[in-house]
Amino acid sequence: MKMNENQEPFDAVKMMREIREKISQETKHMTLDELKLYIKNKLLENKVTPVGQR
């Protein structure tokens, strides 16, 4: 990986673990229906179309 002198290395594993922990904390007490709604809302917020639904 090529980096500029003023850039720090990017740790993808660390970032993924942080994201996973954040989502786990936000959803830990949700029912299945609440979790489905959470996912649906996150997809809408980020303007993402689920795979197979184009």
Secondary structure, 3 states (H helix, E strand, C coil): CCCCCCCCCCCHHHHHHHHHHHHHHHHCCCCHHHHHHHHHHHHHHCCCCCCCCC
